[in-house]
Each structure stands twice: as structure tokens, then as C-alpha cells.
């Protein structure tokens, strides 16, 4: 079972899909400790994720080198000189790539900064790039702040993913076949359920039914 959770799934076209462990991690509720708060323009408290937290969680789920983010375009929106400082704004287009799943997300954001001229330009670009990264990452679901748009909700708002190629659950089926106790079977079942794999069909039979059949065999052997 360990190998099934941690080795990539191939869709038959050479593309490695997300593993059961990664899908399980993506479907978990968003921990409160990761959520930052700030006052919005209307005075309402807003929930959001910091850019460094998004990057750290991209590494946790997809690994070092498993993702990349590029600024594909940046344009000066305006710069205004004040009595002591400059106020500068940039529009940045960013592209987030998840190499394992061969998927790409592109978003734009505008960032503003105030300070000495050079520093203001630098910070405006960095702010816009950070916001573009966060907007790209939202496409990866709850762990990247998607649920927070639902009035600060931290529970998973995606649920079971039914689109795309069927994941390969061969390793899970093999683990079911050799498991020798109901407790061990229950652990495998919990993992498969969390990853939304119970409806995956193997040779005309749903994975959930394969679990049920094995549970019946183990119960019969205990009697």
C-alpha cells in the first residue's frame, strides 16, 4: 500500500498524475494556523494565505523541483512622485506550472508600493508577482485558499474529482488482496476514501465493492 500511495499514476499517455497521497493532502481542511487576517477596504476582516505559505505548501505536496512559477509579463501602471516618496504600481502576469501533472495556470495581479523610486518599483513588482502566484495556486483547491472565498470557510470545497483520466489503483487492489486483518483493510479503505478513489472501476467492479468483498472474506475467516 505504501508504494501505491507514493508512486505516480500514469494516464497511459506518459503523463504522471497525482498520487493518492497528494490527492488526500489536497482534500484536507485548511489548517487555521495557515490563515492570515487583515482588514479590507470596507473594514470587513478578510482571510487569506501569505505567499511564502503558498510556496511552502507547493513544495510539501509537489516536491522540490516539482513546480515552478514564472513572471511572463510586467507593465508599469503608474508612478507618482510625492514630496518625499514615489508611489508605483505594476501589473504582472504569472504562470504556475505543476510539472508532475503537466498543468499550467496563468493569472494577473496589480501591486502597489511606496518609497524611494527604485525600492518602490521593486516592491510593486514583487507584490504583484506574489498575488499572481496566489491566484494561480487557488486553482489547486482548498489547501491554496480557494475555500476562503466562501466567507473564510476552511473546509474542503472541491470534494471528489471525477474529471480527467481514471487513476491507476493497481497498487491498492494488490494491497487489498494480501491484507490479512480487518484493521489493516480499514486503514487502506480510509486512505482510498480520503483520496476519492472508492468509485474507481477495476475490471467492471468499483474499488469500494472490492473492499466490501474482501471484508466479507476476512469476517468469514474470523468466524
N, CA, C and O of each residue as an XYZ file, in Angstrom:
892
protein
N       0.827     -1.207      0.000
C       0.000      0.000      0.000
C       0.858      1.253      0.000
O       0.492      2.255     -0.615
N       1.988      1.209      0.679
C       2.856      2.381      0.740
C       3.318      2.781     -0.647
O       3.352      3.965     -0.983
N       3.677      1.781     -1.457
C       4.117      2.090     -2.801
C       3.008      2.693     -3.634
O       3.254      3.566     -4.466
N       1.761      2.223     -3.410
C       0.643      2.753     -4.174
C       0.385      4.212     -3.842
O      -0.040      4.975     -4.709
N       0.634      4.608     -2.613
C       0.370      5.981     -2.189
C       1.422      6.953     -2.676
O       1.138      8.141     -2.832
N       2.624      6.480     -2.917
C       3.722      7.411     -3.137
C       4.348      7.347     -4.521
O       5.242      8.139     -4.821
N       3.904      6.427     -5.376
C       4.415      6.406     -6.728
C       3.389      7.040     -7.646
O       2.186      6.899     -7.425
N       3.860      7.751     -8.696
C       2.941      8.463     -9.567
C       2.060      7.528    -10.362
O       2.426      6.385    -10.636
N       0.879      8.033    -10.733
C      -0.053      7.272    -11.558
C       0.083      7.756    -12.995
O       0.068      8.961    -13.243
N       0.213      6.834    -13.944
C       0.366      7.167    -15.356
C      -0.987      7.061    -16.031
O      -1.709      6.088    -15.815
N      -1.343      8.049    -16.847
C      -2.651      8.020    -17.501
C      -2.644      7.235    -18.800
O      -3.625      7.250    -19.544
N      -1.519      6.533    -19.083
C      -1.422      5.751    -20.298
C      -0.865      6.536    -21.466
O      -0.619      5.969    -22.530
N      -0.661      7.833    -21.289
C      -0.121      8.678    -22.348
C       1.234      9.250    -21.944
O       1.732     10.192    -22.560
N       1.819      8.669    -20.907
C       3.118      9.136    -20.447
C       3.038     10.266    -19.459
O       4.072     10.736    -18.983
N       1.828     10.727    -19.127
C       1.655     11.824    -18.177
C       1.457     11.267    -16.781
O       0.561     10.453    -16.559
N       2.283     11.695    -15.837
C       2.167     11.223    -14.462
C       1.131     12.053    -13.735
O       1.244     13.276    -13.655
N       0.114     11.378    -13.201
C      -0.953     12.065    -12.489
C      -0.600     12.167    -11.012
O       0.437     11.661    -10.584
N      -1.452     12.817    -10.235
C      -1.203     12.958     -8.809
C      -1.405     11.629     -8.103
O      -2.248     10.826     -8.502
N      -0.634     11.404     -7.060
C      -0.746     10.175     -6.292
C      -1.917     10.251     -5.321
O      -2.470     11.324     -5.081
N      -2.289      9.103     -4.765
C      -3.362      9.059     -3.772
C      -3.005      9.918     -2.563
O      -3.874     10.593     -2.009
N      -1.742      9.903     -2.147
C      -1.314     10.710     -1.006
C      -1.453     12.201     -1.294
O      -1.855     12.970     -0.421
N      -1.123     12.604     -2.508
C      -1.248     14.016     -2.869
C      -2.713     14.435     -2.925
O      -3.073     15.508     -2.441
N      -3.559     13.589     -3.516
C      -4.989     13.900     -3.576
C      -5.579     13.992     -2.173
O      -6.425     14.844     -1.901
N      -5.126     13.108     -1.286
C      -5.613     13.127      0.090
C      -5.206     14.429      0.779
O      -6.004     15.034      1.494
N      -3.957     14.859      0.559
C      -3.476     16.099      1.169
C      -4.241     17.310      0.636
O      -4.564     18.223      1.396
N      -4.528     17.320     -0.651
C      -5.242     18.442     -1.248
C      -6.675     18.551     -0.747
O      -7.246     19.641     -0.725
N      -7.264     17.418     -0.343
C      -8.660     17.389      0.072
C      -8.868     17.652      1.565
O     -10.006     17.667      2.035
N      -7.795     17.857      2.303
C      -7.935     18.101      3.742
C      -8.425     19.521      4.012
O      -8.245     20.409      3.178
N      -9.045     19.737      5.175
C      -9.423     21.104      5.551
C      -8.180     21.974      5.686
O      -7.092     21.473      5.970
N      -8.340     23.259      5.484
C      -7.229     24.202      5.587
C      -6.947     24.488      7.057
O      -7.835     24.973      7.758
N      -5.730     24.204      7.553
C      -5.431     24.448      8.974
C      -5.564     25.924      9.341
O      -5.144     26.801      8.586
N      -6.145     26.185     10.496
C      -6.346     27.556     10.947
C      -5.028     28.305     11.061
O      -4.964     29.503     10.786
N      -3.975     27.600     11.465
C      -2.679     28.252     11.673
C      -2.109     28.843     10.383
O      -1.246     29.719     10.442
N      -2.570     28.383      9.228
C      -2.052     28.884      7.961
C      -2.797     30.132      7.474
O      -2.342     30.795      6.542
N      -3.916     30.450      8.083
C      -4.768     31.535      7.594
C      -4.388     32.858      8.253
O      -4.359     32.960      9.480
N      -4.098     33.863      7.443
C      -3.799     35.207      7.938
C      -5.056     36.075      7.823
O      -5.978     35.755      7.074
N      -5.075     37.168      8.571
C      -6.235     38.065      8.593
C      -5.781     39.504      8.336
O      -4.685     39.909      8.723
N      -6.654     40.258      7.674
C      -6.419     41.697      7.500
C      -7.755     42.388      7.271
O      -8.750     41.749      6.930
N      -7.762     43.694      7.461
C      -8.956     44.486      7.238
C      -9.063     44.855      5.764
O      -8.095     45.318      5.162
N     -10.247     44.648      5.186
C     -10.477     45.030      3.804
C     -10.838     46.502      3.695
O     -10.918     47.199      4.707
N     -11.055     46.980      2.472
C     -11.375     48.383      2.249
C     -12.657     48.806      2.933
O     -12.807     49.967      3.315
N     -13.601     47.857      3.093
C     -14.869     48.172      3.736
C     -14.804     48.021      5.250
O     -15.797     48.239      5.944
N     -13.632     47.647      5.761
C     -13.481     47.429      7.194
C     -13.762     46.000      7.609
O     -13.552     45.638      8.766
N     -14.242     45.171      6.665
C     -14.528     43.768      6.946
C     -13.237     42.980      7.036
O     -12.314     43.211      6.255
N     -13.161     42.049      7.981
C     -11.965     41.233      8.134
C     -11.903     40.193      7.018
O     -12.875     39.479      6.772
N     -10.755     40.112      6.345
C     -10.563     39.186      5.244
C      -9.566     38.095      5.633
O      -8.588     38.356      6.334
N      -9.824     36.881      5.174
C      -8.919     35.754      5.402
C      -8.132     35.500      4.120
O      -8.684     35.561      3.022
N      -6.834     35.212      4.267
C      -6.002     34.973      3.088
C      -4.781     34.150      3.474
O      -4.520     33.932      4.657
N      -4.036     33.697      2.476
C      -2.782     32.982      2.699
C      -1.620     33.871      2.279
O      -1.708     34.604      1.295
N      -0.542     33.798      3.030
C       0.676     34.526      2.667
C       1.356     33.814      1.495
O       1.233     32.598      1.349
N       2.070     34.569      0.665
C       2.746     33.982     -0.494
C       3.781     32.948     -0.070
O       3.937     31.923     -0.733
N       4.498     33.208      1.040
C       5.508     32.243      1.472
C       4.860     30.929      1.886
O       5.431     29.857      1.685
N       3.659     31.016      2.467
C       2.955     29.803      2.884
C       2.523     28.998      1.662
O       2.626     27.772      1.655
N       2.042     29.685      0.634
C       1.649     29.003     -0.604
C       2.847     28.288     -1.212
O       2.731     27.142     -1.647
N       4.005     28.957     -1.244
C       5.215     28.329     -1.785
C       5.628     27.123     -0.957
O       5.988     26.082     -1.508
N       5.575     27.259      0.367
C       5.957     26.141      1.232
C       5.054     24.943      1.001
O       5.517     23.802      1.008
N       3.742     25.198      0.793
C       2.831     24.081      0.606
C       2.929     23.502     -0.802
O       2.637     22.322     -0.998
N       3.325     24.290     -1.766
C       3.615     23.738     -3.093
C       4.778     22.750     -3.000
O       4.759     21.695     -3.633
N       5.783     23.102     -2.207
C       6.924     22.199     -2.014
C       6.486     20.938     -1.277
O       6.880     19.833     -1.652
N       5.674     21.094     -0.232
C       5.240     19.938      0.561
C       4.495     18.916     -0.283
O       4.714     17.714     -0.134
N       3.621     19.376     -1.167
C       2.776     18.444     -1.916
C       3.428     17.992     -3.225
O       3.285     16.834     -3.615
N       4.140     18.891     -3.903
C       4.676     18.543     -5.216
C       6.190     18.358     -5.234
O       6.747     17.916     -6.239
N       6.865     18.695     -4.127
C       8.293     18.430     -4.014
C       9.158     19.538     -4.581
O       8.707     20.370     -5.367
N      10.414     19.526     -4.161
C      11.390     20.464     -4.719
C      11.549     20.158     -6.207
O      11.777     19.009     -6.587
N      11.430     21.164     -7.029
C      11.543     20.967     -8.470
C      10.277     20.433     -9.110
O      10.234     20.236    -10.324
N       9.248     20.195     -8.316
C       8.003     19.662     -8.858
C       7.061     20.734     -9.374
O       6.021     20.427     -9.956
N       7.425     21.990     -9.161
C       6.604     23.104     -9.621
C       7.511     24.282     -9.941
O       8.663     24.324     -9.510
N       6.992     25.227    -10.690
C       7.749     26.447    -10.972
C       6.775     27.585    -11.230
O       5.636     27.372    -11.643
N       7.251     28.803    -10.977
C       6.440     29.995    -11.212
C       7.275     31.005    -11.968
O       8.396     31.320    -11.567
N       6.731     31.514    -13.062
C       7.432     32.490    -13.898
C       6.582     33.740    -14.074
O       5.365     33.655    -14.243
N       7.225     34.894    -14.033
C       6.575     36.143    -14.426
C       6.744     36.262    -15.931
O       7.854     36.466    -16.423
N       5.646     36.135    -16.659
C       5.716     36.158    -18.120
C       5.573     37.559    -18.702
O       5.925     37.792    -19.858
N       5.050     38.507    -17.889
C       4.921     39.880    -18.375
C       4.754     40.813    -17.183
O       4.135     40.452    -16.182
N       5.305     42.002    -17.297
C       5.092     43.036    -16.273
C       5.014     44.385    -16.967
O       5.756     44.656    -17.911
N       4.115     45.219    -16.491
C       3.930     46.531    -17.126
C       3.673     47.581    -16.049
O       2.913     47.350    -15.108
N       4.303     48.713    -16.197
C       4.097     49.817    -15.266
C       2.695     50.386    -15.458
O       2.323     50.779    -16.564
N       1.932     50.426    -14.395
C       0.580     51.002    -14.450
C       0.662     52.516    -14.234
O       0.069     53.293    -14.981
N       1.404     52.919    -13.204
C       1.629     54.343    -12.981
C       2.757     54.529    -11.974
O       3.078     53.619    -11.209
N       3.344     55.698    -11.983
C       4.258     56.122    -10.929
C       4.003     57.593    -10.648
O       3.892     58.411    -11.561
N       3.913     57.907     -9.377
C       3.627     59.279     -8.966
C       4.667     59.719     -7.942
O       4.960     58.996     -6.989
N       5.213     60.897     -8.148
C       6.210     61.430     -7.233
C       5.541     62.309     -6.189
O       4.850     63.272     -6.522
N       5.754     61.964     -4.916
C       5.240     62.777     -3.833
C       6.317     63.697     -3.293
O       7.372     63.848     -3.911
N       6.068     64.307     -2.160
C       7.040     65.215     -1.561
C       8.301     64.484     -1.125
O       9.403     65.016     -1.260
N       8.151     63.265     -0.601
C       9.310     62.508     -0.124
C       9.483     61.177     -0.844
O      10.610     60.707     -1.005
N       8.376     60.556     -1.282
C       8.452     59.212     -1.847
C       7.699     59.111     -3.159
O       6.919     59.986     -3.533
N       7.965     58.006     -3.842
C       7.259     57.663     -5.072
C       6.203     56.603     -4.750
O       6.400     55.755     -3.879
N       5.082     56.670     -5.469
C       4.065     55.623     -5.405
C       4.016     54.970     -6.786
O       3.807     55.640     -7.798
N       4.213     53.651     -6.808
C       4.361     52.915     -8.073
C       3.434     51.704     -8.086
O       3.233     51.050     -7.062
N       2.875     51.418     -9.252
C       2.042     50.218     -9.403
C       2.429     49.488    -10.681
O       2.678     50.113    -11.712
N       2.479     48.148    -10.605
C       2.766     47.300    -11.751
C       1.681     46.244    -11.915
O       1.119     45.745    -10.940
N       1.401     45.917    -13.170
C       0.566     44.759    -13.482
C       1.488     43.628    -13.917
O       2.304     43.795    -14.823
N       1.353     42.477    -13.264
C       2.203     41.316    -13.537
C       1.342     40.140    -13.974
O       0.285     39.887    -13.397
N       1.796     39.431    -14.985
C       1.181     38.166    -15.399
C       2.114     37.043    -14.973
O       3.290     37.038    -15.334
N       1.592     36.090    -14.207
C       2.402     34.986    -13.714
C       1.871     33.649    -14.184
O       0.677     33.492    -14.439
N       2.774     32.685    -14.296
C       2.409     31.341    -14.750
C       2.944     30.297    -13.772
O       4.152     30.196    -13.555
N       2.037     29.527    -13.189
C       2.393     28.443    -12.271
C       2.297     27.121    -13.023
O       1.280     26.832    -13.653
N       3.357     26.322    -12.957
C       3.374     25.015    -13.621
C       3.589     23.916    -12.585
O       4.522     23.985    -11.785
N       2.727     22.905    -12.602
C       2.892     21.701    -11.795
C       3.424     20.640    -12.731
O       2.670     20.079    -13.525
N       4.715     20.357    -12.649
C       5.371     19.512    -13.643
C       4.854     18.080    -13.622
O       4.700     17.466    -14.677
N       4.589     17.550    -12.457
C       4.149     16.164    -12.335
C       2.856     15.913    -13.105
O       2.718     14.891    -13.777
N       1.914     16.842    -13.009
C       0.617     16.672    -13.666
C       0.543     17.395    -15.009
O      -0.491     17.377    -15.676
N       1.655     18.036    -15.401
C       1.727     18.754    -16.681
C       0.582     19.755    -16.831
O      -0.041     19.842    -17.890
N       0.307     20.516    -15.754
C      -0.754     21.520    -15.817
C      -0.163     22.904    -15.574
O       0.834     23.056    -14.868
N      -0.802     23.916    -16.176
C      -0.329     25.292    -16.118
C      -1.493     26.220    -15.795
O      -2.590     26.072    -16.333
N      -1.239     27.180    -14.906
C      -2.247     28.180    -14.552
C      -1.641     29.562    -14.736
O      -0.497     29.796    -14.345
N      -2.397     30.477    -15.329
C      -1.919     31.836    -15.585
C      -2.906     32.844    -15.014
O      -4.108     32.753    -15.265
N      -2.399     33.803    -14.248
C      -3.239     34.839    -13.647
C      -2.483     36.174    -13.649
O      -1.258     36.212    -13.763
N      -3.240     37.262    -13.521
C      -2.674     38.611    -13.456
C      -2.976     39.245    -12.105
O      -3.937     38.869    -11.434
N      -2.155     40.203    -11.712
C      -2.389     40.958    -10.481
C      -1.680     42.293    -10.588
O      -0.691     42.431    -11.308
N      -2.200     43.283     -9.859
C      -1.577     44.607     -9.795
C      -1.070     44.823     -8.379
O      -1.795     44.598     -7.410
N       0.174     45.258     -8.262
C       0.765     45.537     -6.966
C       1.215     46.984     -6.866
O       1.721     47.551     -7.835
N       1.031     47.583     -5.697
C       1.411     48.980     -5.480
C       2.390     49.062     -4.320
O       2.285     48.296     -3.361
N       3.333     49.980     -4.401
C       4.298     50.187     -3.320
C       4.682     51.662     -3.263
O       4.552     52.397     -4.242
N       5.163     52.077     -2.076
C       5.532     53.480     -1.859
C       6.897     53.525     -1.184
O       7.158     52.751     -0.263
N       7.765     54.419     -1.628
C       9.088     54.545     -1.050
C      10.026     55.251     -2.007
O       9.570     55.872     -2.967
N      11.346     55.170     -1.767
C      12.303     55.694     -2.736
C      12.032     55.079     -4.110
O      11.556     53.947     -4.188
N      12.322     55.791     -5.175
C      11.862     55.390     -6.506
C      12.224     53.949     -6.860
O      11.346     53.166     -7.222
N      13.484     53.594     -6.761
C      13.903     52.235     -7.128
C      13.254     51.175     -6.252
O      12.797     50.143     -6.744
N      13.216     51.438     -4.949
C      12.622     50.487     -4.000
C      11.133     50.324     -4.258
O      10.598     49.221     -4.148
N      10.457     51.425     -4.601
C       9.024     51.361     -4.874
C       8.742     50.501     -6.100
O       7.801     49.706     -6.106
N       9.570     50.664     -7.152
C       9.397     49.824     -8.347
C       9.614     48.350     -7.997
O       8.833     47.490     -8.404
N      10.654     48.068     -7.258
C      10.984     46.691     -6.896
C       9.866     46.050     -6.078
O       9.441     44.932     -6.367
N       9.397     46.755     -5.065
C       8.372     46.193     -4.183
C       7.019     46.058     -4.884
O       6.254     45.141     -4.587
N       6.724     46.970     -5.814
C       5.460     46.869     -6.548
C       5.435     45.619     -7.414
O       4.419     44.927     -7.481
N       6.555     45.328     -8.079
C       6.639     44.122     -8.910
C       6.536     42.873     -8.034
O       5.829     41.928     -8.384
N       7.237     42.863     -6.900
C       7.205     41.700     -6.009
C       5.804     41.465     -5.450
O       5.352     40.324     -5.356
N       5.123     42.541     -5.083
C       3.763     42.405     -4.554
C       2.825     41.835     -5.606
O       2.033     40.936     -5.323
N       2.919     42.365     -6.827
C       2.060     41.879     -7.904
C       2.358     40.422     -8.234
O       1.439     39.638     -8.470
N       3.653     40.050     -8.252
C       4.030     38.667     -8.559
C       3.519     37.712     -7.488
O       3.043     36.622     -7.805
N       3.613     38.111     -6.228
C       3.121     37.266     -5.133
C       1.617     37.051     -5.246
O       1.127     35.941     -5.041
N       0.879     38.123     -5.574
C      -0.568     37.993     -5.712
C      -0.931     37.140     -6.922
O      -1.896     36.377     -6.876
N      -0.168     37.263     -8.001
C      -0.425     36.433     -9.185
C      -0.187     34.955     -8.865
O      -0.954     34.096     -9.299
N       0.873     34.659     -8.108
C       1.144     33.276     -7.696
C      -0.016     32.722     -6.885
O      -0.472     31.604     -7.123
N      -0.492     33.508     -5.927
C      -1.587     33.034     -5.077
C      -2.858     32.800     -5.894
O      -3.593     31.845     -5.642
N      -3.113     33.663     -6.863
C      -4.300     33.480     -7.699
C      -4.162     32.232     -8.574
O      -5.142     31.525     -8.805
N      -2.967     31.967     -9.051
C      -2.742     30.731     -9.820
C      -2.967     29.502     -8.940
O      -3.634     28.549     -9.346
N      -2.410     29.535     -7.744
C      -2.462     28.375     -6.853
C      -3.868     28.048     -6.394
O      -4.153     26.895     -6.070
N      -4.764     29.040     -6.357
C      -6.151     28.798     -5.953
C      -6.791     27.712     -6.814
O      -7.694     27.011     -6.358
N      -6.325     27.569     -8.061
C      -6.858     26.539     -8.938
C      -6.560     25.132     -8.433
O      -7.127     24.163     -8.939
N      -5.680     25.005     -7.447
C      -5.353     23.707     -6.854
C      -6.231     23.393     -5.645
O      -6.039     22.364     -4.997
N      -7.182     24.256     -5.335
C      -8.190     23.931     -4.338
C      -7.977     24.504     -2.954
O      -7.304     25.517     -2.765
N      -8.575     23.818     -1.994
C      -8.700     24.307     -0.620
C      -7.363     24.595      0.045
O      -7.243     25.595      0.752
N      -6.361     23.759     -0.156
C      -5.073     23.967      0.501
C      -4.370     25.232      0.042
O      -3.389     25.653      0.654
N      -4.860     25.840     -1.025
C      -4.245     27.052     -1.550
C      -5.183     28.258     -1.480
O      -4.992     29.253     -2.180
N      -6.204     28.147     -0.619
C      -7.026     29.305     -0.311
C      -8.346     29.411     -1.049
O      -9.060     30.398     -0.869
N      -8.701     28.432     -1.875
C      -9.955     28.525     -2.615
C     -11.157     28.635     -1.678
O     -12.061     29.434     -1.921
N     -11.170     27.838     -0.611
C     -12.324     27.822      0.292
C     -12.510     29.150      1.023
O     -13.619     29.474      1.446
N     -11.430     29.921      1.174
C     -11.523     31.179      1.917
C     -12.436     32.183      1.234
O     -12.942     33.099      1.884
N     -12.655     32.026     -0.062
C     -13.579     32.897     -0.770
C     -15.018     32.644     -0.356
O     -15.897     33.467     -0.614
N     -15.262     31.506      0.284
C     -16.589     31.174      0.796
C     -16.695     31.661      2.239
O     -16.831     30.865      3.168
N     -16.632     32.980      2.409
C     -16.747     33.611      3.733
C     -15.740     33.063      4.742
O     -16.072     32.883      5.913
N     -14.513     32.797      4.293
C     -13.474     32.334      5.198
C     -13.565     30.864      5.551
O     -12.902     30.415      6.486
N     -14.374     30.101      4.823
C     -14.528     28.668      5.079
C     -13.177     27.951      4.936
O     -12.428     28.215      3.996
N     -12.872     27.044      5.873
C     -11.613     26.299      5.807
C     -11.822     24.837      5.425
O     -10.844     24.106      5.268
N     -13.071     24.387      5.271
C     -13.332     23.011      4.868
C     -13.134     22.848      3.365
O     -13.248     23.809      2.604
N     -12.838     21.626      2.951
C     -12.622     21.377      1.532
C     -13.881     21.704      0.742
O     -14.973     21.264      1.103
N     -13.738     22.470     -0.329
C     -14.887     22.858     -1.137
C     -14.883     22.186     -2.506
O     -15.749     22.463     -3.336
N     -13.920     21.310     -2.744
C     -13.827     20.623     -4.033
C     -14.538     19.275     -3.983
O     -15.348     18.965     -4.856
N     -14.236     18.471     -2.957
C     -14.827     17.139     -2.874
C     -14.166     16.184     -3.849
O     -13.010     16.381     -4.223
N     -14.881     15.159     -4.262
C     -14.336     14.155     -5.167
C     -14.148     14.734     -6.564
O     -15.040     15.391     -7.102
N     -12.984     14.486     -7.142
C     -12.694     14.923     -8.504
C     -13.054     13.798     -9.459
O     -12.493     12.707     -9.367
N     -13.981     14.048    -10.370
C     -14.433     12.988    -11.273
C     -13.936     13.185    -12.704
O     -14.073     12.290    -13.537
N     -13.364     14.347    -12.990
C     -12.881     14.610    -14.331
C     -11.490     14.047    -14.548
O     -10.821     13.623    -13.605
N     -11.062     14.048    -15.806
C      -9.726     13.581    -16.143
C      -9.655     12.075    -16.230
O     -10.661     11.396    -16.026
N      -8.472     11.536    -16.531
C      -8.317     10.092    -16.664
C      -8.505      9.384    -15.330
O      -8.218      9.944    -14.272
N      -8.988      8.152    -15.388
C      -9.159      7.358    -14.180
C      -7.790      7.072    -13.564
O      -6.874      6.658    -14.274
N      -7.636      7.284    -12.267
C      -6.350      6.980    -11.629
C      -6.088      5.478    -11.598
O      -7.019      4.674    -11.557
N      -4.843      5.122    -11.619
C      -4.440      3.721    -11.557
C      -4.414      3.283    -10.093
O      -3.611      3.786     -9.307
N      -5.284      2.355     -9.731
C      -5.370      1.881     -8.340
C      -4.866      0.442     -8.219
O      -5.237     -0.281     -7.295
N      -4.022      0.042     -9.159
C      -3.499     -1.326     -9.151
C      -2.835     -1.662     -7.820
O      -3.042     -2.743     -7.268
N      -2.032     -0.723     -7.306
C      -1.336     -0.969     -6.041
C      -2.303     -1.172     -4.883
O      -2.062     -1.995     -3.999
N      -3.411     -0.410     -4.894
C      -4.402     -0.555     -3.827
C      -5.081     -1.913     -3.915
O      -5.287     -2.573     -2.896
N      -5.429     -2.333     -5.123
C      -6.057     -3.649     -5.309
C      -5.127     -4.765     -4.833
O      -5.566     -5.715     -4.186
N      -3.849     -4.642     -5.157
C      -2.877     -5.641     -4.713
C      -2.780     -5.684     -3.194
O      -2.673     -6.756     -2.597
N      -2.820     -4.485     -2.565
C      -2.763     -4.427     -1.109
C      -4.004     -5.076     -0.487
O      -3.908     -5.741      0.545
N      -5.157     -4.883     -1.111
C      -6.391     -5.498     -0.620
C      -6.284     -7.019     -0.672
O      -6.727     -7.714      0.242
N      -5.704     -7.516     -1.731
C      -5.616     -8.962     -1.930
C      -4.750     -9.653     -0.873
O      -5.026    -10.790     -0.491
N      -3.712     -8.970     -0.403
C      -2.791     -9.637      0.523
C      -3.022     -9.273      1.986
O      -2.410     -9.873      2.870
N      -3.905     -8.289      2.263
C      -4.136     -7.875      3.642
C      -4.756     -9.032      4.424
O      -5.548     -9.798      3.875
N      -4.399     -9.162      5.699
C      -4.856    -10.333      6.461
C      -5.651     -9.975      7.716
O      -5.900    -10.842      8.553
N      -6.049     -8.719      7.858
C      -6.861     -8.344      9.028
C      -7.808     -7.216      8.663
O      -7.523     -6.412      7.775
N      -8.934     -7.163      9.354
C      -9.911     -6.108      9.103
C      -9.361     -4.730      9.456
O      -9.671     -3.745      8.785
N      -8.548     -4.660     10.507
C      -7.963     -3.373     10.899
C      -7.064     -2.824      9.801
O      -7.121     -1.638      9.475
N      -6.235     -3.692      9.234
C      -5.337     -3.268      8.156
C      -6.131     -2.880      6.919
O      -5.784     -1.919      6.232
N      -7.202     -3.626      6.628
C      -8.051     -3.309      5.485
C      -8.728     -1.955      5.687
O      -8.876     -1.182      4.741
N      -9.135     -1.676      6.916
C      -9.814     -0.416      7.218
C      -8.872      0.772      6.984
O      -9.305      1.823      6.512
N      -7.597      0.605      7.310
C      -6.622      1.682      7.083
C      -6.496      1.990      5.596
O      -6.449      3.152      5.195
N      -6.441      0.936      4.780
C      -6.338      1.125      3.332
C      -7.609      1.780      2.798
O      -7.555      2.665      1.944
N      -8.751      1.330      3.314
C     -10.037      1.881      2.884
C     -10.125      3.365      3.222
O     -10.571      4.160      2.396
N      -9.704      3.749      4.434
C      -9.744      5.157      4.840
C      -8.897      6.016      3.917
O      -9.296      7.119      3.545
N      -7.726      5.508      3.548
C      -6.837      6.252      2.654
C      -7.472      6.410      1.276
O      -7.442      7.495      0.695
N      -8.049      5.324      0.754
C      -8.687      5.372     -0.564
C      -9.905      6.287     -0.548
O     -10.153      7.006     -1.515
N     -10.661      6.266      0.537
C     -11.844      7.117      0.652
C     -11.443      8.586      0.676
O     -12.056      9.409     -0.005
N     -10.406      8.923      1.464
C      -9.950     10.311      1.563
C      -9.494     10.833      0.213
O      -9.658     12.013     -0.096
N      -8.916      9.939     -0.593
C      -8.430     10.337     -1.921
C      -9.532     10.292     -2.975
O      -9.282     10.598     -4.141
N     -10.751      9.914     -2.580
C     -11.865      9.872     -3.517
C     -11.755      8.780     -4.559
O     -12.145      8.977     -5.710
N     -11.219      7.609     -4.160
C     -10.948      6.543     -5.117
C     -11.938      5.384     -5.072
O     -11.821      4.454     -5.870
N     -12.907      5.415     -4.161
C     -13.785      4.254     -3.978
C     -14.675      3.988     -5.184
O     -15.142      2.864     -5.372
N     -14.917      5.015     -6.008
C     -15.770      4.838     -7.185
C     -14.990      4.445     -8.435
O     -15.585      4.199     -9.485
N     -13.661      4.383     -8.330
C     -12.857      3.982     -9.482
C     -13.182      2.531     -9.836
O     -13.217      1.666     -8.961
N     -13.419      2.272    -11.115
C     -13.827      0.934    -11.569
C     -12.614      0.139    -12.040
O     -11.809      0.624    -12.836
N     -12.494     -1.092    -11.535
C     -11.415     -2.000    -11.907
C     -12.047     -3.268    -12.469
O     -12.722     -4.006    -11.751
N     -11.824     -3.518    -13.770
C     -12.406     -4.703    -14.428
C     -13.912     -4.795    -14.190
O     -14.442     -5.871    -13.914
N     -14.589     -3.663    -14.298
C     -16.034     -3.639    -14.175
C     -16.570     -3.584    -12.758
O     -17.785     -3.597    -12.560
N     -15.685     -3.523    -11.764
C     -16.104     -3.521    -10.364
C     -15.533     -2.285     -9.675
O     -14.343     -1.997     -9.802
N     -16.376     -1.553     -8.946
C     -15.910     -0.375     -8.228
C     -14.966     -0.794     -7.104
O     -15.134     -1.852     -6.497
N     -13.978      0.049     -6.837
C     -13.000     -0.263     -5.795
C     -13.687     -0.474     -4.448
O     -13.267     -1.327     -3.666
N     -14.735      0.292     -4.174
C     -15.462      0.127     -2.921
C     -16.057     -1.260     -2.776
O     -16.106     -1.802     -1.671
N     -16.511     -1.844     -3.879
C     -17.074     -3.200     -3.853
C     -15.980     -4.240     -3.613
O     -16.209     -5.263     -2.968
N     -14.789     -3.961     -4.143
C     -13.661     -4.876     -3.913
C     -13.310     -4.886     -2.430
O     -13.024     -5.938     -1.859
N     -13.333     -3.713     -1.812
C     -13.113     -3.629     -0.365
C     -14.170     -4.441      0.387
O     -13.848     -5.208      1.295
N     -15.440     -4.261     -0.005
C     -16.534     -4.946      0.686
C     -16.403     -6.462      0.567
O     -16.640     -7.188      1.533
N     -16.032     -6.932     -0.603
C     -15.864     -8.379     -0.812
C     -14.740     -8.931      0.068
O     -14.870    -10.000      0.665
N     -13.628     -8.180      0.136
C     -12.506     -8.622      0.962
C     -12.887     -8.608      2.438
O     -12.504     -9.502      3.192
N     -13.645     -7.587      2.849
C     -14.087     -7.516      4.249
C     -14.943     -8.731      4.590
O     -14.832     -9.288      5.682
N     -15.800     -9.140      3.651
C     -16.618    -10.325      3.887
C     -15.780    -11.576      4.037
O     -16.078    -12.429      4.873
N     -14.737    -11.694      3.235
C     -13.841    -12.861      3.332
C     -13.128    -12.892      4.684
O     -13.006    -13.948      5.304
N     -12.661    -11.735      5.132
C     -11.939    -11.686      6.401
C     -12.865    -11.963      7.572
O     -12.470    -12.620      8.535
N     -14.088    -11.469      7.496
C     -15.058    -11.737      8.563
C     -15.400    -13.230      8.622
O     -15.530    -13.794      9.709
N     -15.545    -13.864      7.466
C     -15.866    -15.283      7.405
C     -14.735    -16.125      7.993
O     -14.975    -17.128      8.665
N     -13.496    -15.701      7.728
C     -12.348    -16.460      8.243
C     -12.194    -16.312      9.741
O     -11.625    -17.187     10.394
N     -12.706    -15.186     10.313
C     -12.629    -14.972     11.750
C     -13.687    -15.758     12.502
O     -13.516    -16.073     13.679
N     -14.794    -16.078     11.813
C     -15.901    -16.800     12.467
C     -15.575    -18.279     12.694
O     -16.401    -19.018     13.231
